[in-house]
């Protein structure tokens, strides 16, 4: 992989874990060779490897991603909860 392309793609996708997942998924698609999704979306790709092609697609905004919304979870309270019968005092 070309380090300059990695740096440019890192400027586009800020999270390195997401960048790695995007590149690896696209490399798998390009290597599979089935159908239209497996053709490179960038021109001038004759001398590049598949990882460089995937990085160039990310840099040229041919691929994108959406981060899911983070929801704040709340812990349930124990108020008005029924206790098991063997817990009650007699």
N, CA, C and O atoms as CSV, one atom per row, in Angstrom:
chain,resi,resn,atom,element,x,y,z
A,1,UNK,N,N,0.845,-1.183,0.000
A,1,UNK,CA,C,0.000,0.000,0.000
A,1,UNK,C,C,0.886,1.241,0.000
A,1,UNK,O,O,1.945,1.284,0.627
A,2,UNK,N,N,0.426,2.214,-0.704
A,2,UNK,CA,C,1.135,3.477,-0.815
A,2,UNK,C,C,0.849,4.313,0.442
A,2,UNK,O,O,-0.312,4.600,0.732
A,3,UNK,N,N,1.893,4.708,1.195
A,3,UNK,CA,C,1.657,5.474,2.428
A,3,UNK,C,C,1.019,6.843,2.192
A,3,UNK,O,O,0.306,7.356,3.055
A,4,UNK,N,N,1.275,7.429,1.035
A,4,UNK,CA,C,0.637,8.724,0.741
A,4,UNK,C,C,-0.863,8.560,0.572
A,4,UNK,O,O,-1.635,9.409,1.018
A,5,UNK,N,N,-1.282,7.475,-0.071
A,5,UNK,CA,C,-2.713,7.220,-0.233
A,5,UNK,C,C,-3.371,6.925,1.112
A,5,UNK,O,O,-4.507,7.332,1.355
A,6,UNK,N,N,-2.659,6.224,1.979
A,6,UNK,CA,C,-3.199,5.924,3.313
A,6,UNK,C,C,-3.411,7.213,4.092
A,6,UNK,O,O,-4.430,7.365,4.765
A,7,UNK,N,N,-2.469,8.139,4.012
A,7,UNK,CA,C,-2.601,9.424,4.726
A,7,UNK,C,C,-3.761,10.241,4.175
A,7,UNK,O,O,-4.527,10.825,4.942
A,8,UNK,N,N,-3.897,10.287,2.851
A,8,UNK,CA,C,-5.001,11.035,2.246
A,8,UNK,C,C,-6.346,10.409,2.593
A,8,UNK,O,O,-7.310,11.123,2.865
A,9,UNK,N,N,-6.416,9.090,2.586
A,9,UNK,CA,C,-7.670,8.422,2.952
A,9,UNK,C,C,-7.959,8.614,4.433
A,9,UNK,O,O,-9.121,8.694,4.830
A,10,UNK,N,N,-6.911,8.690,5.259
A,10,UNK,CA,C,-7.094,8.955,6.682
A,10,UNK,C,C,-7.645,10.336,6.949
A,10,UNK,O,O,-8.320,10.550,7.957
A,11,UNK,N,N,-7.367,11.287,6.057
A,11,UNK,CA,C,-7.956,12.618,6.185
A,11,UNK,C,C,-9.437,12.602,5.829
A,11,UNK,O,O,-10.213,13.395,6.362
A,12,UNK,N,N,-9.832,11.705,4.934
A,12,UNK,CA,C,-11.235,11.596,4.535
A,12,UNK,C,C,-12.044,10.848,5.584
A,12,UNK,O,O,-13.109,11.304,5.999
A,13,UNK,N,N,-11.534,9.698,6.010
A,13,UNK,CA,C,-12.190,8.882,7.035
A,13,UNK,C,C,-11.377,9.052,8.311
A,13,UNK,O,O,-10.234,8.602,8.383
A,14,UNK,N,N,-11.949,9.686,9.302
A,14,UNK,CA,C,-11.194,10.070,10.489
A,14,UNK,C,C,-10.901,8.901,11.423
A,14,UNK,O,O,-9.895,8.924,12.132
A,15,UNK,N,N,-11.743,7.896,11.440
A,15,UNK,CA,C,-11.552,6.759,12.332
A,15,UNK,C,C,-10.727,5.695,11.606
A,15,UNK,O,O,-11.175,5.177,10.583
A,16,UNK,N,N,-9.527,5.353,12.108
A,16,UNK,CA,C,-8.686,4.370,11.397
A,16,UNK,C,C,-9.293,2.971,11.359
A,16,UNK,O,O,-9.032,2.219,10.420
A,17,UNK,N,N,-10.092,2.607,12.352
A,17,UNK,CA,C,-10.724,1.297,12.351
A,17,UNK,C,C,-11.755,1.195,11.221
A,17,UNK,O,O,-11.860,0.160,10.563
A,18,UNK,N,N,-12.499,2.257,11.005
A,18,UNK,CA,C,-13.479,2.282,9.919
A,18,UNK,C,C,-12.763,2.235,8.572
A,18,UNK,O,O,-13.216,1.564,7.645
A,19,UNK,N,N,-11.647,2.947,8.468
A,19,UNK,CA,C,-10.867,2.943,7.227
A,19,UNK,C,C,-10.362,1.536,6.908
A,19,UNK,O,O,-10.442,1.096,5.761
A,20,UNK,N,N,-9.852,0.839,7.896
A,20,UNK,CA,C,-9.362,-0.522,7.675
A,20,UNK,C,C,-10.495,-1.432,7.225
A,20,UNK,O,O,-10.318,-2.235,6.308
A,21,UNK,N,N,-11.652,-1.315,7.856
A,21,UNK,CA,C,-12.786,-2.145,7.468
A,21,UNK,C,C,-13.262,-1.837,6.058
A,21,UNK,O,O,-13.607,-2.750,5.307
A,22,UNK,N,N,-13.285,-0.562,5.690
A,22,UNK,CA,C,-13.712,-0.187,4.343
A,22,UNK,C,C,-12.749,-0.737,3.295
A,22,UNK,O,O,-13.177,-1.288,2.281
A,23,UNK,N,N,-11.450,-0.587,3.542
A,23,UNK,CA,C,-10.456,-1.049,2.573
A,23,UNK,C,C,-10.509,-2.569,2.452
A,23,UNK,O,O,-10.474,-3.099,1.342
A,24,UNK,N,N,-10.592,-3.272,3.569
A,24,UNK,CA,C,-10.589,-4.737,3.491
A,24,UNK,C,C,-11.830,-5.267,2.794
A,24,UNK,O,O,-11.747,-6.230,2.032
A,25,UNK,N,N,-12.987,-4.649,3.046
A,25,UNK,CA,C,-14.217,-5.073,2.376
A,25,UNK,C,C,-14.129,-4.827,0.869
A,25,UNK,O,O,-14.548,-5.668,0.074
A,26,UNK,N,N,-13.591,-3.691,0.485
A,26,UNK,CA,C,-13.487,-3.380,-0.937
A,26,UNK,C,C,-12.449,-4.272,-1.626
A,26,UNK,O,O,-12.640,-4.655,-2.780
A,27,UNK,N,N,-11.361,-4.603,-0.937
A,27,UNK,CA,C,-10.354,-5.511,-1.504
A,27,UNK,C,C,-10.979,-6.876,-1.747
A,27,UNK,O,O,-10.716,-7.498,-2.777
A,28,UNK,N,N,-11.803,-7.356,-0.815
A,28,UNK,CA,C,-12.494,-8.629,-1.013
A,28,UNK,C,C,-13.401,-8.582,-2.231
A,28,UNK,O,O,-13.452,-9.533,-3.011
A,29,UNK,N,N,-14.126,-7.461,-2.396
A,29,UNK,CA,C,-15.011,-7.324,-3.549
A,29,UNK,C,C,-14.220,-7.314,-4.845
A,29,UNK,O,O,-14.610,-7.966,-5.813
A,30,UNK,N,N,-13.115,-6.581,-4.877
A,30,UNK,CA,C,-12.315,-6.498,-6.101
A,30,UNK,C,C,-11.664,-7.842,-6.435
A,30,UNK,O,O,-11.529,-8.184,-7.610
A,31,UNK,N,N,-11.268,-8.595,-5.436
A,31,UNK,CA,C,-10.633,-9.892,-5.675
A,31,UNK,C,C,-11.620,-10.974,-6.074
A,31,UNK,O,O,-11.230,-11.958,-6.703
A,32,UNK,N,N,-12.895,-10.814,-5.722
A,32,UNK,CA,C,-13.863,-11.866,-6.022
A,32,UNK,C,C,-14.116,-11.988,-7.526
A,32,UNK,O,O,-14.297,-13.099,-8.025
A,33,UNK,N,N,-14.132,-10.880,-8.253
A,33,UNK,CA,C,-14.263,-10.920,-9.705
A,33,UNK,C,C,-15.640,-11.244,-10.231
A,33,UNK,O,O,-15.755,-11.646,-11.389
A,34,UNK,N,N,-16.689,-11.093,-9.449
A,34,UNK,CA,C,-18.043,-11.394,-9.901
A,34,UNK,C,C,-18.848,-10.111,-10.059
A,34,UNK,O,O,-18.939,-9.321,-9.120
A,35,UNK,N,N,-19.421,-9.897,-11.211
A,35,UNK,CA,C,-20.388,-8.822,-11.418
A,35,UNK,C,C,-19.792,-7.433,-11.488
A,35,UNK,O,O,-18.575,-7.257,-11.538
A,36,UNK,N,N,-20.682,-6.443,-11.490
A,36,UNK,CA,C,-20.302,-5.052,-11.674
A,36,UNK,C,C,-19.668,-4.399,-10.469
A,36,UNK,O,O,-18.923,-3.429,-10.611
A,37,UNK,N,N,-19.955,-4.923,-9.260
A,37,UNK,CA,C,-19.371,-4.315,-8.064
A,37,UNK,C,C,-17.877,-4.574,-7.974
A,37,UNK,O,O,-17.183,-3.942,-7.179
A,38,UNK,N,N,-17.379,-5.498,-8.783
A,38,UNK,CA,C,-15.980,-5.898,-8.680
A,38,UNK,C,C,-15.078,-5.131,-9.636
A,38,UNK,O,O,-13.871,-5.372,-9.676
A,39,UNK,N,N,-15.636,-4.232,-10.388
A,39,UNK,CA,C,-14.822,-3.404,-11.269
A,39,UNK,C,C,-14.364,-2.171,-10.502
A,39,UNK,O,O,-15.128,-1.618,-9.711
A,40,UNK,N,N,-13.141,-1.737,-10.725
A,40,UNK,CA,C,-12.667,-0.520,-10.046
A,40,UNK,C,C,-13.475,0.699,-10.468
A,40,UNK,O,O,-13.853,0.839,-11.631
A,41,UNK,N,N,-13.733,1.574,-9.510
A,41,UNK,CA,C,-14.525,2.776,-9.760
A,41,UNK,C,C,-13.662,3.969,-10.143
A,41,UNK,O,O,-14.183,5.061,-10.368
A,42,UNK,N,N,-12.349,3.775,-10.220
A,42,UNK,CA,C,-11.443,4.861,-10.577
A,42,UNK,C,C,-10.749,4.521,-11.893
A,42,UNK,O,O,-10.563,3.353,-12.235
A,43,UNK,N,N,-10.377,5.555,-12.611
A,43,UNK,CA,C,-9.635,5.364,-13.854
A,43,UNK,C,C,-8.142,5.267,-13.544
A,43,UNK,O,O,-7.705,5.626,-12.451
A,44,UNK,N,N,-7.378,4.789,-14.493
A,44,UNK,CA,C,-5.912,4.720,-14.358
A,44,UNK,C,C,-5.494,3.798,-13.214
A,44,UNK,O,O,-4.743,4.203,-12.326
A,45,UNK,N,N,-5.975,2.579,-13.239
A,45,UNK,CA,C,-5.672,1.655,-12.154
A,45,UNK,C,C,-4.772,0.499,-12.588
A,45,UNK,O,O,-4.656,-0.492,-11.867
A,46,UNK,N,N,-4.139,0.609,-13.743
A,46,UNK,CA,C,-3.373,-0.515,-14.298
A,46,UNK,C,C,-2.175,-0.891,-13.433
A,46,UNK,O,O,-1.887,-2.078,-13.277
A,47,UNK,N,N,-1.479,0.072,-12.876
A,47,UNK,CA,C,-0.258,-0.236,-12.125
A,47,UNK,C,C,-0.479,-0.372,-10.624
A,47,UNK,O,O,0.451,-0.725,-9.899
A,48,UNK,N,N,-1.687,-0.101,-10.143
A,48,UNK,CA,C,-1.976,-0.124,-8.714
A,48,UNK,C,C,-2.431,-1.512,-8.267
A,48,UNK,O,O,-3.017,-2.268,-9.041
A,49,UNK,N,N,-2.152,-1.829,-7.007
A,49,UNK,CA,C,-2.684,-3.044,-6.403
A,49,UNK,C,C,-4.117,-2.809,-5.952
A,49,UNK,O,O,-4.609,-1.681,-6.003
A,50,UNK,N,N,-4.787,-3.862,-5.511
A,50,UNK,CA,C,-6.187,-3.720,-5.131
A,50,UNK,C,C,-6.362,-2.834,-3.893
A,50,UNK,O,O,-7.355,-2.113,-3.790
A,51,UNK,N,N,-5.428,-2.877,-2.968
A,51,UNK,CA,C,-5.534,-2.015,-1.782
A,51,UNK,C,C,-5.388,-0.546,-2.180
A,51,UNK,O,O,-6.087,0.314,-1.644
A,52,UNK,N,N,-4.479,-0.253,-3.120
A,52,UNK,CA,C,-4.324,1.129,-3.592
A,52,UNK,C,C,-5.555,1.594,-4.349
A,52,UNK,O,O,-5.941,2.759,-4.251
A,53,UNK,N,N,-6.171,0.701,-5.099
A,53,UNK,CA,C,-7.409,1.053,-5.810
A,53,UNK,C,C,-8.505,1.378,-4.807
A,53,UNK,O,O,-9.234,2.355,-4.981
A,54,UNK,N,N,-8.628,0.573,-3.764
A,54,UNK,CA,C,-9.643,0.829,-2.740
A,54,UNK,C,C,-9.393,2.165,-2.038
A,54,UNK,O,O,-10.333,2.914,-1.775
A,55,UNK,N,N,-8.129,2.462,-1.735
A,55,UNK,CA,C,-7.808,3.745,-1.100
A,55,UNK,C,C,-8.121,4.918,-2.017
A,55,UNK,O,O,-8.636,5.939,-1.561
A,56,UNK,N,N,-7.817,4.785,-3.300
A,56,UNK,CA,C,-8.131,5.870,-4.242
A,56,UNK,C,C,-9.624,6.072,-4.380
A,56,UNK,O,O,-10.074,7.206,-4.548
A,57,UNK,N,N,-10.415,4.995,-4.314
A,57,UNK,CA,C,-11.867,5.127,-4.359
A,57,UNK,C,C,-12.379,5.894,-3.138
A,57,UNK,O,O,-13.313,6.687,-3.249
A,58,UNK,N,N,-11.776,5.662,-1.989
A,58,UNK,CA,C,-12.174,6.383,-0.773
A,58,UNK,C,C,-11.786,7.851,-0.885
A,58,UNK,O,O,-12.569,8.729,-0.522
A,59,UNK,N,N,-10.584,8.126,-1.384
A,59,UNK,CA,C,-10.115,9.507,-1.514
A,59,UNK,C,C,-10.990,10.293,-2.474
A,59,UNK,O,O,-11.303,11.456,-2.217
A,60,UNK,N,N,-11.389,9.671,-3.582
A,60,UNK,CA,C,-12.200,10.352,-4.603
A,60,UNK,C,C,-13.693,10.301,-4.291
A,60,UNK,O,O,-14.507,10.613,-5.160
A,61,UNK,N,N,-14.070,9.916,-3.077
A,61,UNK,CA,C,-15.464,9.869,-2.615
A,61,UNK,C,C,-16.339,8.964,-3.464
A,61,UNK,O,O,-17.521,9.250,-3.660
A,62,UNK,N,N,-15.775,7.883,-3.967
A,62,UNK,CA,C,-16.569,6.878,-4.668
A,62,UNK,C,C,-17.206,5.923,-3.665
A,62,UNK,O,O,-18.187,5.248,-3.979
A,63,UNK,N,N,-16.647,5.868,-2.458
A,63,UNK,CA,C,-17.181,5.050,-1.378
A,63,UNK,C,C,-17.441,5.957,-0.187
A,63,UNK,O,O,-16.713,6.924,0.040
A,64,UNK,N,N,-18.474,5.641,0.566
A,64,UNK,CA,C,-18.767,6.429,1.757
A,64,UNK,C,C,-19.271,5.501,2.854
A,64,UNK,O,O,-19.441,4.302,2.634
A,65,UNK,N,N,-19.504,6.054,4.016
A,65,UNK,CA,C,-19.997,5.288,5.148
A,65,UNK,C,C,-20.816,6.197,6.035
A,65,UNK,O,O,-20.713,7.421,5.956
A,66,UNK,N,N,-21.628,5.592,6.876
A,66,UNK,CA,C,-22.408,6.340,7.859
A,66,UNK,C,C,-22.181,5.703,9.220
A,66,UNK,O,O,-22.308,4.489,9.382
A,67,UNK,N,N,-21.849,6.525,10.180
A,67,UNK,CA,C,-21.688,6.028,11.543
A,67,UNK,C,C,-23.071,5.959,12.183
A,67,UNK,O,O,-23.852,6.902,12.057
A,68,UNK,N,N,-23.386,4.859,12.867
A,68,UNK,CA,C,-24.694,4.771,13.522
A,68,UNK,C,C,-24.776,5.740,14.688
A,68,UNK,O,O,-23.768,6.089,15.304
A,69,UNK,N,N,-25.979,6.160,14.972
A,69,UNK,CA,C,-26.204,7.098,16.069
A,69,UNK,C,C,-25.987,6.377,17.397
A,69,UNK,O,O,-26.452,5.253,17.585
A,70,UNK,N,N,-25.286,7.022,18.304
A,70,UNK,CA,C,-25.020,6.441,19.617
A,70,UNK,C,C,-26.169,6.798,20.544
A,70,UNK,O,O,-26.491,7.970,20.736
A,71,UNK,N,N,-26.775,5.777,21.112
A,71,UNK,CA,C,-27.888,5.986,22.024
A,71,UNK,C,C,-27.411,5.824,23.457
A,71,UNK,O,O,-26.650,4.909,23.773
A,72,UNK,N,N,-27.863,6.717,24.314
A,72,UNK,CA,C,-27.521,6.621,25.731
A,72,UNK,C,C,-28.457,5.608,26.385
A,72,UNK,O,O,-29.677,5.754,26.325
A,73,UNK,N,N,-27.891,4.601,26.997
A,73,UNK,CA,C,-28.686,3.578,27.657
A,73,UNK,C,C,-28.899,3.939,29.113
A,73,UNK,O,O,-28.019,4.516,29.751
A,74,UNK,N,N,-30.053,3.605,29.634
A,74,UNK,CA,C,-30.344,3.862,31.040
A,74,UNK,C,C,-30.533,2.527,31.748
A,74,UNK,O,O,-31.083,1.580,31.187
A,75,UNK,N,N,-30.073,2.473,32.970
A,75,UNK,CA,C,-30.221,1.265,33.762
A,75,UNK,C,C,-31.596,1.286,34.425
A,75,UNK,O,O,-31.982,2.295,35.016
A,76,UNK,N,N,-32.334,0.187,34.333
A,76,UNK,CA,C,-33.665,0.184,34.956
A,76,UNK,C,C,-33.555,0.231,36.481
A,76,UNK,O,O,-32.606,-0.286,37.070
A,77,UNK,N,N,-34.534,0.853,37.092
A,77,UNK,CA,C,-34.565,0.937,38.551
A,77,UNK,C,C,-35.341,-0.242,39.106
A,77,UNK,O,O,-36.066,-0.917,38.375
A,78,UNK,N,N,-35.192,-0.484,40.371
A,78,UNK,CA,C,-35.873,-1.603,41.006
A,78,UNK,C,C,-37.188,-1.236,41.650
A,78,UNK,O,O,-37.767,-2.052,42.366
A,79,UNK,N,N,-37.678,-0.029,41.416
A,79,UNK,CA,C,-38.911,0.405,42.057
A,79,UNK,C,C,-40.101,-0.364,41.469
A,79,UNK,O,O,-40.148,-0.646,40.271
A,80,UNK,N,N,-41.043,-0.689,42.329
A,80,UNK,CA,C,-42.291,-1.379,41.969
A,80,UNK,C,C,-42.037,-2.720,41.276
A,80,UNK,O,O,-42.843,-3.177,40.466
A,81,UNK,N,N,-40.930,-3.325,41.602
A,81,UNK,CA,C,-40.627,-4.629,41.022
A,81,UNK,C,C,-41.113,-5.707,41.979
A,81,UNK,O,O,-40.917,-5.616,43.191
A,82,UNK,N,N,-41.738,-6.708,41.427
A,82,UNK,CA,C,-42.216,-7.809,42.269
A,82,UNK,C,C,-41.048,-8.713,42.623
A,82,UNK,O,O,-40.238,-9.077,41.770
A,83,UNK,N,N,-40.980,-9.063,43.888
A,83,UNK,CA,C,-39.933,-9.967,44.352
A,83,UNK,C,C,-40.438,-11.402,44.285
A,83,UNK,O,O,-41.638,-11.651,44.406
A,84,UNK,N,N,-39.527,-12.338,44.095
A,84,UNK,CA,C,-39.944,-13.750,44.150
A,84,UNK,C,C,-40.526,-14.084,45.517
A,84,UNK,O,O,-40.145,-13.477,46.517
A,85,UNK,N,N,-41.440,-15.037,45.569
A,85,UNK,CA,C,-42.158,-15.348,46.802
A,85,UNK,C,C,-41.230,-15.838,47.905
A,85,UNK,O,O,-41.490,-15.577,49.079
A,86,UNK,N,N,-40.176,-16.529,47.564
A,86,UNK,CA,C,-39.308,-17.046,48.616
A,86,UNK,C,C,-38.438,-15.962,49.240
A,86,UNK,O,O,-37.722,-16.234,50.203
A,87,UNK,N,N,-38.482,-14.721,48.706
A,87,UNK,CA,C,-37.728,-13.636,49.297
A,87,UNK,C,C,-38.520,-12.889,50.372
A,87,UNK,O,O,-37.936,-12.149,51.163
A,88,UNK,N,N,-39.797,-13.068,50.406
A,88,UNK,CA,C,-40.633,-12.308,51.335
A,88,UNK,C,C,-40.429,-12.812,52.751
A,88,UNK,O,O,-40.162,-13.993,52.973
A,89,UNK,N,N,-40.557,-11.915,53.691
A,89,UNK,CA,C,-40.433,-12.264,55.110
A,89,UNK,C,C,-41.783,-12.704,55.618
A,89,UNK,O,O,-42.804,-12.111,55.271
A,90,UNK,N,N,-41.800,-13.728,56.430
A,90,UNK,CA,C,-43.061,-14.200,56.993
A,90,UNK,C,C,-43.172,-13.889,58.456
A,90,UNK,O,O,-44.177,-14.221,59.084
